[in-house]
Amino acid sequence: MKAKRQSPARPRRPAARKETADLGEWAIVALGSNLGNSRQNVLRAMACLRQFSRHPLRKSSLWQTEPVDCPPGSPAFVNAVVAFAPRRGATPEALLTRLRALERAFGRRPKKVMNEPRPLDLDLIAFGRETRASQRLTLPHPRAHLRRFVLQPLSEIAPDLVLPGQAKPVWQLLTELPLDAAPGPEALPVRITQPGGRRAPAAFATCARRAGRTPKSAIRR
């Protein structure tokens, strides 16, 4: 008697896709810096953002990108993207207020020239499926789907995410960007280390204490 042939097991949906789907309820923030120690500014800001989240952050690598629509001679940027689960009761407006306060704590001043160099730039890309269209806040970010320096790091942590208002996932938006839209970003081999002998900004020390976390020494991203 012949053994009954078993049907092949149905392939399971990749876990990464499920995790990406969960990100649809999270806040997404793009970080950038091109003034001062940009690597450290971005890494420290990531540590600060942890206090806004109910769960550990999902963080991209750091990427070095050429300035876009900035004054001539502007330094290159260090960019990254994080996603996190906002604390219960949080609103996009409240989060935006805290992001602006964090920028000021890192030394950002009212701009005198459009897109001038700054120590820290925090853009709220999305807040779950929330939408806004006010003078103060537009959600989702109206130009995120056109920006390589946002899509490239975002594709690392959420390639299959479909941003509100878009019909295509992040990875596809990235591949369809015109090649001449902006120079492709260059990955940075970043090591997260203690600030060393230089005194960290007070904002960083405060944020790290509130979050109950300190960057671990010599962890390669």
Residue pairs with C-beta under 8 A, 6 or more apart in sequence:
16 159
16 160
17 160
20 158
20 159
20 160
20 161
21 160
23 58
23 83
23 157
23 158
23 161
24 128
24 129
24 161
24 162
25 85
25 128
25 129
26 58
26 83
26 84
26 85
26 86
26 128
27 52
27 83
27 84
27 85
27 86
27 90
27 92
27 95
27 124
27 126
27 127
27 128
28 81
28 82
28 83
28 124
28 125
28 126
28 127
28 154
28 158
29 49
29 81
29 82
29 83
29 84
29 99
29 122
29 123
29 124
29 125
30 79
30 80
30 81
30 121
30 122
30 123
30 125
30 141
30 144
30 149
30 150
30 153
30 154
31 42
31 45
31 46
31 79
31 80
31 81
31 82
31 120
31 121
31 122
32 42
32 77
32 78
32 79
32 80
32 120
32 121
32 123
32 149
33 39
33 41
33 42
33 45
33 77
33 78
33 118
33 119
33 120
33 121
34 67
34 70
34 74
34 75
34 76
34 77
34 78
34 117
34 118
35 75
35 117
35 118
35 119
36 107
36 119
38 75
38 77
38 78
38 119
39 62
39 78
39 188
39 190
40 195
41 78
41 106
41 119
41 120
42 62
42 78
42 79
42 80
42 120
43 62
43 190
43 192
43 215
44 106
44 195
44 200
44 201
44 204
44 207
44 215
45 102
45 106
45 120
45 122
46 57
46 59
46 80
46 82
47 204
47 207
47 208
47 211
47 213
47 214
47 215
48 102
48 203
48 204
48 207
48 208
48 211
49 57
49 82
49 84
49 102
49 207
50 56
50 57
50 84
50 207
50 211
50 213
51 207
51 210
51 211
52 84
52 86
52 87
52 90
52 95
52 98
53 84
53 85
53 86
53 87
54 84
54 85
54 86
54 87
54 88
55 84
55 85
57 82
57 83
57 84
58 82
58 83
58 84
58 157
58 158
59 80
59 81
59 82
59 157
59 221
60 80
60 81
60 82
60 153
60 154
60 156
60 157
61 80
61 153
61 156
61 187
61 188
61 190
61 221
62 78
62 79
62 80
62 188
62 190
62 221
63 78
63 79
63 80
63 149
63 152
63 153
63 185
63 186
63 187
63 188
64 76
64 77
64 78
64 79
64 185
64 186
64 187
64 188
65 76
65 77
65 78
65 79
65 148
65 149
65 152
65 182
65 183
65 185
65 186
66 76
66 77
66 182
66 183
67 74
67 75
67 76
67 77
67 115
68 147
68 149
68 182
69 114
69 115
70 115
70 116
70 117
71 113
71 114
71 115
71 116
74 115
74 116
74 117
75 117
77 149
78 188
79 149
79 150
79 152
79 153
79 185
80 153
81 125
81 150
81 153
81 154
81 156
81 157
82 157
83 157
83 158
86 95
86 127
86 128
92 124
92 127
92 130
92 132
92 137
92 139
93 132
93 136
93 137
95 124
95 127
96 124
96 136
96 137
99 122
99 124
100 122
102 120
102 122
102 203
102 207
103 118
103 120
103 121
103 122
105 201
105 202
105 203
106 119
106 120
106 201
106 203
106 204
107 119
107 120
107 201
108 118
108 119
108 120
108 121
111 118
123 141
123 144
123 150
124 137
124 139
124 141
125 140
125 141
125 144
125 150
125 154
125 163
126 139
126 140
126 141
126 144
126 163
126 164
127 139
129 164
130 139
130 164
131 139
131 140
131 164
131 165
132 138
132 139
139 164
140 163
140 164
140 165
140 166
141 150
144 150
144 151
144 163
145 151
145 163
145 166
145 173
146 177
146 181
147 182
148 174
148 177
148 181
148 182
148 184
148 185
149 182
149 185
151 170
151 173
151 174
151 177
152 174
152 184
152 185
153 185
154 161
154 170
155 170
155 171
155 174
158 170
159 169
159 170
159 171
160 169
160 170
160 171
161 169
161 170
162 168
162 169
162 170
163 170
163 173
166 173
168 176
189 220
190 220
190 221
191 218
191 219
191 220
191 221
192 215
192 216
192 217
192 218
192 219
192 221
193 215
193 217
193 218
194 215
194 217
195 204
208 214
208 215
